[in-house]
Amino acid sequence: MKRVLWVCNIMPPAIGEVLKEECSVKEGWISGILEKIIEKEEQLELGICYPVVRPAEKEGRKITLKSQVSGKEKQVICYEFEENTAKPEEYEGKPLEERMEEIINSFSPDMLHIFGTEYGHALAVVKSFFPKEKILVGLQGMVGECAKEYMADLSSNIQRRKTFRDVIKRDTMLLQQKKFQIRAKREEQILNLAGCVTGRTLFDDETSKKINPKLIYYKMNETMRKEFYEGQWSLEHCNFHQIFFSQADYPLKGFHHMIKAAGKLKKEYPDIKIYVAGNGIMGYSSLKEKIKISAYGKYLRELIKQEGMEEKIISMGKLSAEEMKKQYLLSHCYVCASSIENSPNSLAEAMLLGVPVIAPNTGGIPSVMEGEKEGLLFQKNNWEDLAASIERIWKDDNLVNNISREGRKRAGELYNPETNYNRLLEIYNKMTEGVAN
């Protein structure tokens, strides 16, 4: 029986529910594949380690997880390590490496599966485990490329801005980019030490191979949260001229381009509305909250006022899967305006539901969505091109219905839980049995 240790960036929600602890839902693909493993009752000994900000439990805990679909159960062993993931640029060094050694010695895995290269624990565990060819790193956003594209075409004078909050927290836009650059160097260390990676786009394949040409690359798509495999968008039941935008809290996500595009569209579509999920950085209702606003948040507020969009943009805050799904289905289209992405989960979720999608022709997006057929691609950092793409959706019902149908079909193939689960097991078998890709 194979023993696989997962190294996660968050406590998986299924574990948080059993332990009655709050946890993030930001990495929904972990929940998707974990649900499948539980449901299938696979002969797989699974250990899962994850970060906590409180003092970590030193001993592993065996808990029982239940499938939300079938009610089947599976035991996993949970391990905690202490790490402040709010500051991913910091590396805990020796204490974290020693903790990873303790976890590895306790569980004795045949292989590691590390989800992402964004945090220090990924480097700590790669340093601690041998043989390196039994390490599988799941590629996510490719931090090095994110560092390069972080400012999303903001002018240099905007980049240099800072507020009281930024100075106190040492978190100006330029310092934020610097933190990404620090993480990018760590990503290079991880990929130069690891033996294998799993990815899903031509972009992450080529980018990882530039760092380490010797990497064995396994193609595998991700499985989304179960909520997005149920329900279907329709033109008849959406709110016309309503846009859903899933995240806007730092420049790379390109919300400044979205605001400018919306300002142009508002002249012909005065009923335009943009619903924004994620951390709210633009609003304040008191002096205390005003002091806490970042320079980027302040800039977005200025743009909103400049474009006359004060009553048109609604911040939703952090949403559950069901709340996200509701907003997708109510919207006339979903927009991603990032300067770089590999294959964003929000794009996958929207396509699974059949929502008409508009995204930049950058990074890995062309690998998961064919322009003009499954969605519309626009030139990155070009708000005028973005506005034109949105208007095409709003003016052409035939185009919308075709995109909805074809996008949903493509997503159903890419994010098929059964296919992706079988591929995961195939990769685990090859790695544990020493079979080349």
SELUM-906078 format. One record per residue (C-alpha): residue in one letter; x, y, z. Coordinates in steps of 0.2 Angstrom, whole numbers, padded with zeros to 4 digits. Layout:
{rec 'a' {X Y Z}}
...
//
This chain:
{rec 'm' {0000 0000 0000}}
{rec 'k' {0007 0017 -0005}}
{rec 'r' {0011 0030 0008}}
{rec 'v' {0009 0048 0001}}
{rec 'l' {0012 0063 0012}}
{rec 'w' {0003 0079 0006}}
{rec 'v' {0011 0095 0010}}
{rec 'c' {-0003 0109 0009}}
{rec 'n' {-0003 0128 0010}}
{rec 'i' {-0019 0127 0020}}
{rec 'm' {-0028 0116 0032}}
{rec 'p' {-0040 0107 0020}}
{rec 'p' {-0058 0111 0025}}
{rec 'a' {-0063 0093 0027}}
{rec 'i' {-0050 0092 0041}}
{rec 'g' {-0055 0109 0048}}
{rec 'e' {-0073 0103 0049}}
{rec 'v' {-0068 0087 0059}}
{rec 'l' {-0057 0097 0071}}
{rec 'k' {-0069 0111 0072}}
{rec 'e' {-0056 0124 0067}}
{rec 'e' {-0058 0138 0055}}
{rec 'c' {-0049 0136 0039}}
{rec 's' {-0047 0144 0022}}
{rec 'v' {-0056 0138 0006}}
{rec 'k' {-0045 0147 -0006}}
{rec 'e' {-0037 0131 -0013}}
{rec 'g' {-0053 0122 -0018}}
{rec 'w' {-0044 0109 -0029}}
{rec 'i' {-0037 0101 -0013}}
{rec 's' {-0055 0098 -0007}}
{rec 'g' {-0060 0092 -0025}}
{rec 'i' {-0046 0078 -0026}}
{rec 'l' {-0048 0074 -0007}}
{rec 'e' {-0066 0071 -0009}}
{rec 'k' {-0063 0059 -0023}}
{rec 'i' {-0050 0049 -0013}}
{rec 'i' {-0062 0047 0001}}
{rec 'e' {-0076 0042 -0010}}
{rec 'k' {-0066 0029 -0020}}
{rec 'e' {-0059 0021 -0004}}
{rec 'e' {-0042 0019 -0013}}
{rec 'q' {-0029 0008 -0005}}
{rec 'l' {-0018 0023 -0001}}
{rec 'e' {-0011 0028 0016}}
{rec 'l' {-0013 0047 0016}}
{rec 'g' {-0004 0059 0027}}
{rec 'i' {-0008 0077 0026}}
{rec 'c' {0002 0091 0034}}
{rec 'y' {-0003 0110 0034}}
{rec 'p' {0002 0126 0042}}
{rec 'v' {-0005 0134 0058}}
{rec 'v' {-0001 0150 0066}}
{rec 'r' {-0004 0144 0084}}
{rec 'p' {0008 0132 0092}}
{rec 'a' {0008 0116 0081}}
{rec 'e' {0002 0099 0088}}
{rec 'k' {0018 0089 0089}}
{rec 'e' {0011 0072 0086}}
{rec 'g' {0001 0066 0071}}
{rec 'r' {-0018 0064 0073}}
{rec 'k' {-0028 0050 0065}}
{rec 'i' {-0045 0057 0060}}
{rec 't' {-0059 0050 0049}}
{rec 'l' {-0065 0060 0034}}
{rec 'k' {-0082 0057 0026}}
{rec 's' {-0087 0059 0008}}
{rec 'q' {-0100 0073 0005}}
{rec 'v' {-0106 0063 -0010}}
{rec 's' {-0107 0045 -0004}}
{rec 'g' {-0105 0046 0014}}
{rec 'k' {-0090 0034 0013}}
{rec 'e' {-0076 0036 0026}}
{rec 'k' {-0057 0036 0026}}
{rec 'q' {-0044 0038 0039}}
{rec 'v' {-0029 0050 0036}}
{rec 'i' {-0015 0056 0048}}
{rec 'c' {-0014 0075 0050}}
{rec 'y' {0002 0084 0055}}
{rec 'e' {0004 0102 0059}}
{rec 'f' {0018 0114 0057}}
{rec 'e' {0019 0132 0063}}
{rec 'e' {0021 0145 0049}}
{rec 'n' {0014 0163 0046}}
{rec 't' {0007 0161 0029}}
{rec 'a' {0002 0179 0029}}
{rec 'k' {0020 0183 0026}}
{rec 'p' {0025 0170 0013}}
{rec 'e' {0041 0179 0009}}
{rec 'e' {0049 0175 0026}}
{rec 'y' {0057 0158 0028}}
{rec 'e' {0058 0150 0045}}
{rec 'g' {0074 0141 0041}}
{rec 'k' {0080 0128 0053}}
{rec 'p' {0065 0126 0065}}
{rec 'l' {0054 0123 0050}}
{rec 'e' {0066 0111 0042}}
{rec 'e' {0067 0101 0058}}
{rec 'r' {0048 0100 0060}}
{rec 'm' {0047 0093 0042}}
{rec 'e' {0060 0080 0046}}
{rec 'e' {0050 0075 0062}}
{rec 'i' {0034 0073 0051}}
{rec 'i' {0043 0063 0037}}
{rec 'n' {0051 0052 0050}}
{rec 's' {0034 0049 0059}}
{rec 'f' {0024 0045 0043}}
{rec 's' {0038 0037 0033}}
{rec 'p' {0031 0041 0016}}
{rec 'd' {0035 0033 -0001}}
{rec 'm' {0033 0050 -0009}}
{rec 'l' {0029 0068 -0006}}
{rec 'h' {0016 0078 -0015}}
{rec 'i' {0018 0097 -0012}}
{rec 'f' {0004 0108 -0017}}
{rec 'g' {0013 0124 -0024}}
{rec 't' {0029 0133 -0022}}
{rec 'e' {0023 0149 -0014}}
{rec 'y' {0028 0146 0004}}
{rec 'g' {0043 0142 0014}}
{rec 'h' {0037 0125 0020}}
{rec 'a' {0039 0119 0002}}
{rec 'l' {0057 0122 0002}}
{rec 'a' {0059 0115 0020}}
{rec 'v' {0051 0099 0016}}
{rec 'v' {0061 0097 -0001}}
{rec 'k' {0077 0099 0009}}
{rec 's' {0072 0086 0021}}
{rec 'f' {0066 0072 0010}}
{rec 'f' {0076 0059 0000}}
{rec 'p' {0076 0053 -0013}}
{rec 'k' {0072 0068 -0023}}
{rec 'e' {0064 0059 -0038}}
{rec 'k' {0050 0054 -0026}}
{rec 'i' {0045 0072 -0024}}
{rec 'l' {0031 0079 -0034}}
{rec 'v' {0028 0097 -0034}}
{rec 'g' {0011 0104 -0040}}
{rec 'l' {0014 0119 -0050}}
{rec 'q' {0002 0134 -0046}}
{rec 'g' {0004 0152 -0051}}
{rec 'm' {0023 0152 -0056}}
{rec 'v' {0029 0165 -0044}}
{rec 'g' {0044 0171 -0054}}
{rec 'e' {0032 0176 -0068}}
{rec 'c' {0020 0184 -0056}}
{rec 'a' {0035 0194 -0049}}
{rec 'k' {0039 0201 -0067}}
{rec 'e' {0021 0205 -0071}}
{rec 'y' {0015 0211 -0053}}
{rec 'm' {0012 0229 -0057}}
{rec 'a' {0000 0226 -0072}}
{rec 'd' {0006 0241 -0082}}
{rec 'l' {0004 0254 -0068}}
{rec 's' {0013 0269 -0071}}
{rec 's' {0029 0272 -0061}}
{rec 'n' {0022 0286 -0051}}
{rec 'i' {0007 0275 -0045}}
{rec 'q' {0019 0261 -0041}}
{rec 'r' {0029 0273 -0029}}
{rec 'r' {0014 0278 -0019}}
{rec 'k' {0012 0274 -0001}}
{rec 't' {0000 0277 0013}}
{rec 'f' {0001 0277 0032}}
{rec 'r' {-0004 0259 0032}}
{rec 'd' {0009 0254 0019}}
{rec 'v' {0023 0262 0029}}
{rec 'i' {0018 0255 0046}}
{rec 'k' {0016 0237 0038}}
{rec 'r' {0031 0239 0026}}
{rec 'd' {0020 0234 0012}}
{rec 't' {0020 0247 -0002}}
{rec 'm' {0017 0241 -0019}}
{rec 'l' {0036 0241 -0023}}
{rec 'l' {0039 0231 -0008}}
{rec 'q' {0025 0219 -0012}}
{rec 'q' {0034 0216 -0029}}
{rec 'k' {0050 0213 -0020}}
{rec 'k' {0042 0200 -0009}}
{rec 'f' {0036 0191 -0024}}
{rec 'q' {0054 0192 -0031}}
{rec 'i' {0060 0184 -0014}}
{rec 'r' {0047 0170 -0016}}
{rec 'a' {0053 0167 -0034}}
{rec 'k' {0071 0164 -0029}}
{rec 'r' {0064 0151 -0017}}
{rec 'e' {0053 0143 -0031}}
{rec 'e' {0069 0141 -0041}}
{rec 'q' {0077 0132 -0026}}
{rec 'i' {0062 0120 -0024}}
{rec 'l' {0061 0116 -0043}}
{rec 'n' {0080 0113 -0044}}
{rec 'l' {0079 0101 -0029}}
{rec 'a' {0063 0092 -0034}}
{rec 'g' {0062 0077 -0046}}
{rec 'c' {0045 0079 -0053}}
{rec 'v' {0031 0092 -0056}}
{rec 't' {0013 0091 -0061}}
{rec 'g' {0006 0105 -0071}}
{rec 'r' {-0008 0108 -0083}}
{rec 't' {-0003 0121 -0096}}
{rec 'l' {0011 0124 -0109}}
{rec 'f' {0015 0140 -0099}}
{rec 'd' {0019 0130 -0083}}
{rec 'd' {0028 0116 -0093}}
{rec 'e' {0040 0128 -0102}}
{rec 't' {0042 0140 -0087}}
{rec 's' {0047 0125 -0075}}
{rec 'k' {0059 0118 -0088}}
{rec 'k' {0068 0134 -0089}}
{rec 'i' {0072 0133 -0071}}
{rec 'n' {0076 0115 -0071}}
{rec 'p' {0077 0106 -0088}}
{rec 'k' {0079 0089 -0079}}
{rec 'l' {0062 0090 -0071}}
{rec 'i' {0050 0076 -0075}}
{rec 'y' {0034 0084 -0080}}
{rec 'y' {0017 0076 -0077}}
{rec 'k' {0002 0083 -0085}}
{rec 'm' {-0013 0083 -0074}}
{rec 'n' {-0028 0095 -0073}}
{rec 'e' {-0037 0099 -0056}}
{rec 't' {-0053 0095 -0049}}
{rec 'm' {-0064 0109 -0043}}
{rec 'r' {-0076 0110 -0028}}
{rec 'k' {-0091 0099 -0030}}
{rec 'e' {-0103 0114 -0030}}
{rec 'f' {-0097 0120 -0047}}
{rec 'y' {-0102 0103 -0056}}
{rec 'e' {-0120 0107 -0052}}
{rec 'g' {-0131 0120 -0060}}
{rec 'q' {-0130 0129 -0077}}
{rec 'w' {-0130 0147 -0082}}
{rec 's' {-0143 0154 -0094}}
{rec 'l' {-0145 0171 -0103}}
{rec 'e' {-0163 0171 -0098}}
{rec 'h' {-0159 0170 -0079}}
{rec 'c' {-0144 0182 -0077}}
{rec 'n' {-0144 0200 -0074}}
{rec 'f' {-0140 0209 -0090}}
{rec 'h' {-0124 0220 -0089}}
{rec 'q' {-0118 0212 -0073}}
{rec 'i' {-0100 0207 -0071}}
{rec 'f' {-0092 0195 -0059}}
{rec 'f' {-0074 0198 -0054}}
{rec 's' {-0066 0186 -0042}}
{rec 'q' {-0052 0195 -0034}}
{rec 'a' {-0045 0213 -0034}}
{rec 'd' {-0034 0215 -0019}}
{rec 'y' {-0017 0218 -0028}}
{rec 'p' {-0011 0225 -0044}}
{rec 'l' {-0007 0209 -0054}}
{rec 'k' {-0026 0205 -0054}}
{rec 'g' {-0029 0220 -0065}}
{rec 'f' {-0044 0228 -0057}}
{rec 'h' {-0038 0245 -0062}}
{rec 'h' {-0041 0240 -0080}}
{rec 'm' {-0058 0233 -0076}}
{rec 'i' {-0063 0250 -0069}}
{rec 'k' {-0057 0260 -0084}}
{rec 'a' {-0066 0248 -0096}}
{rec 'a' {-0082 0249 -0085}}
{rec 'g' {-0081 0268 -0086}}
{rec 'k' {-0081 0267 -0105}}
{rec 'l' {-0095 0255 -0105}}
{rec 'k' {-0106 0265 -0093}}
{rec 'k' {-0109 0278 -0106}}
{rec 'e' {-0120 0265 -0117}}
{rec 'y' {-0124 0254 -0102}}
{rec 'p' {-0129 0264 -0087}}
{rec 'd' {-0136 0249 -0078}}
{rec 'i' {-0118 0241 -0078}}
{rec 'k' {-0114 0233 -0061}}
{rec 'i' {-0098 0224 -0055}}
{rec 'y' {-0098 0212 -0041}}
{rec 'v' {-0081 0209 -0033}}
{rec 'a' {-0076 0195 -0022}}
{rec 'g' {-0061 0193 -0011}}
{rec 'n' {-0053 0204 0002}}
{rec 'g' {-0060 0222 0001}}
{rec 'i' {-0046 0235 0000}}
{rec 'm' {-0056 0249 -0008}}
{rec 'g' {-0069 0253 0005}}
{rec 'y' {-0070 0262 0022}}
{rec 's' {-0083 0269 0033}}
{rec 's' {-0073 0276 0047}}
{rec 'l' {-0057 0286 0050}}
{rec 'k' {-0050 0270 0058}}
{rec 'e' {-0053 0260 0042}}
{rec 'k' {-0047 0275 0031}}
{rec 'i' {-0030 0274 0040}}
{rec 'k' {-0029 0256 0035}}
{rec 'i' {-0031 0258 0017}}
{rec 's' {-0017 0253 0005}}
{rec 'a' {-0010 0264 -0009}}
{rec 'y' {-0017 0252 -0022}}
{rec 'g' {-0034 0253 -0013}}
{rec 'k' {-0033 0272 -0013}}
{rec 'y' {-0029 0272 -0031}}
{rec 'l' {-0044 0261 -0035}}
{rec 'r' {-0055 0273 -0026}}
{rec 'e' {-0049 0287 -0036}}
{rec 'l' {-0052 0278 -0052}}
{rec 'i' {-0069 0273 -0047}}
{rec 'k' {-0073 0291 -0043}}
{rec 'q' {-0065 0297 -0059}}
{rec 'e' {-0075 0285 -0069}}
{rec 'g' {-0091 0289 -0060}}
{rec 'm' {-0093 0271 -0054}}
{rec 'e' {-0096 0274 -0036}}
{rec 'e' {-0113 0266 -0036}}
{rec 'k' {-0109 0253 -0049}}
{rec 'i' {-0095 0242 -0040}}
{rec 'i' {-0101 0231 -0025}}
{rec 's' {-0088 0222 -0014}}
{rec 'm' {-0094 0205 -0009}}
{rec 'g' {-0080 0200 0003}}
{rec 'k' {-0074 0182 0005}}
{rec 'l' {-0088 0171 -0002}}
{rec 's' {-0091 0152 0001}}
{rec 'a' {-0092 0140 -0014}}
{rec 'e' {-0111 0142 -0014}}
{rec 'e' {-0111 0161 -0013}}
{rec 'm' {-0098 0161 -0027}}
{rec 'k' {-0109 0150 -0038}}
{rec 'k' {-0124 0161 -0035}}
{rec 'q' {-0114 0177 -0041}}
{rec 'y' {-0108 0167 -0057}}
{rec 'l' {-0125 0162 -0061}}
{rec 'l' {-0132 0179 -0059}}
{rec 's' {-0119 0188 -0070}}
{rec 'h' {-0120 0192 -0088}}
{rec 'c' {-0101 0187 -0089}}
{rec 'y' {-0086 0183 -0079}}
{rec 'v' {-0070 0194 -0081}}
{rec 'c' {-0052 0190 -0077}}
{rec 'a' {-0041 0205 -0080}}
{rec 's' {-0024 0198 -0073}}
{rec 's' {-0008 0203 -0081}}
{rec 'i' {-0002 0184 -0079}}
{rec 'e' {-0011 0168 -0073}}
{rec 'n' {-0008 0150 -0075}}
{rec 's' {-0025 0143 -0075}}
{rec 'p' {-0036 0152 -0062}}
{rec 'n' {-0049 0142 -0052}}
{rec 's' {-0062 0156 -0054}}
{rec 'l' {-0060 0154 -0073}}
{rec 'a' {-0063 0135 -0072}}
{rec 'e' {-0078 0137 -0060}}
{rec 'a' {-0086 0150 -0072}}
{rec 'm' {-0083 0138 -0087}}
{rec 'l' {-0090 0123 -0078}}
{rec 'l' {-0106 0133 -0075}}
{rec 'g' {-0107 0139 -0093}}
{rec 'v' {-0104 0157 -0088}}
{rec 'p' {-0098 0167 -0103}}
{rec 'v' {-0079 0171 -0099}}
{rec 'i' {-0067 0185 -0104}}
{rec 'a' {-0049 0183 -0100}}
{rec 'p' {-0032 0190 -0105}}
{rec 'n' {-0022 0181 -0118}}
{rec 't' {-0007 0177 -0106}}
{rec 'g' {0001 0164 -0096}}
{rec 'g' {-0008 0147 -0096}}
{rec 'i' {-0025 0154 -0100}}
{rec 'p' {-0024 0149 -0119}}
{rec 's' {-0021 0131 -0114}}
{rec 'v' {-0037 0130 -0105}}
{rec 'm' {-0049 0141 -0115}}
{rec 'e' {-0049 0143 -0134}}
{rec 'g' {-0053 0161 -0139}}
{rec 'e' {-0068 0165 -0149}}
{rec 'k' {-0075 0147 -0146}}
{rec 'e' {-0075 0144 -0127}}
{rec 'g' {-0073 0162 -0121}}
{rec 'l' {-0066 0179 -0127}}
{rec 'l' {-0047 0183 -0125}}
{rec 'f' {-0041 0201 -0125}}
{rec 'q' {-0024 0209 -0125}}
{rec 'k' {-0017 0209 -0107}}
{rec 'n' {-0016 0226 -0098}}
{rec 'n' {-0027 0234 -0112}}
{rec 'w' {-0043 0240 -0104}}
{rec 'e' {-0050 0246 -0121}}
{rec 'd' {-0048 0229 -0128}}
{rec 'l' {-0057 0222 -0112}}
{rec 'a' {-0071 0234 -0114}}
{rec 'a' {-0073 0229 -0132}}
{rec 's' {-0074 0211 -0127}}
{rec 'i' {-0087 0214 -0114}}
{rec 'e' {-0098 0224 -0126}}
{rec 'r' {-0097 0209 -0139}}
{rec 'i' {-0104 0198 -0126}}
{rec 'w' {-0118 0210 -0121}}
{rec 'k' {-0123 0213 -0139}}
{rec 'd' {-0122 0196 -0147}}
{rec 'd' {-0134 0183 -0139}}
{rec 'n' {-0129 0170 -0152}}
{rec 'l' {-0110 0172 -0147}}
{rec 'v' {-0115 0171 -0129}}
{rec 'n' {-0124 0155 -0130}}
{rec 'n' {-0111 0147 -0141}}
{rec 'i' {-0097 0152 -0129}}
{rec 's' {-0108 0146 -0114}}
{rec 'r' {-0110 0129 -0122}}
{rec 'e' {-0093 0126 -0128}}
{rec 'g' {-0084 0133 -0113}}
{rec 'r' {-0095 0121 -0102}}
{rec 'k' {-0090 0107 -0113}}
{rec 'r' {-0072 0110 -0112}}
{rec 'a' {-0072 0113 -0093}}
{rec 'g' {-0081 0097 -0091}}
{rec 'e' {-0067 0088 -0100}}
{rec 'l' {-0053 0097 -0091}}
{rec 'y' {-0059 0096 -0074}}
{rec 'n' {-0068 0079 -0074}}
{rec 'p' {-0066 0072 -0057}}
{rec 'e' {-0065 0054 -0062}}
{rec 't' {-0052 0057 -0076}}
{rec 'n' {-0041 0068 -0064}}
{rec 'y' {-0042 0056 -0050}}
{rec 'n' {-0036 0041 -0061}}
{rec 'r' {-0022 0052 -0068}}
{rec 'l' {-0017 0056 -0050}}
{rec 'l' {-0016 0038 -0046}}
{rec 'e' {-0006 0034 -0062}}
{rec 'i' {0007 0047 -0057}}
{rec 'y' {0008 0040 -0039}}
{rec 'n' {0010 0023 -0046}}
{rec 'k' {0024 0028 -0058}}
{rec 'm' {0033 0038 -0045}}
{rec 't' {0033 0025 -0032}}
{rec 'e' {0037 0011 -0044}}
{rec 'g' {0051 0021 -0052}}
{rec 'v' {0043 0021 -0069}}
{rec 'a' {0048 0036 -0080}}
{rec 'n' {0035 0048 -0087}}
//
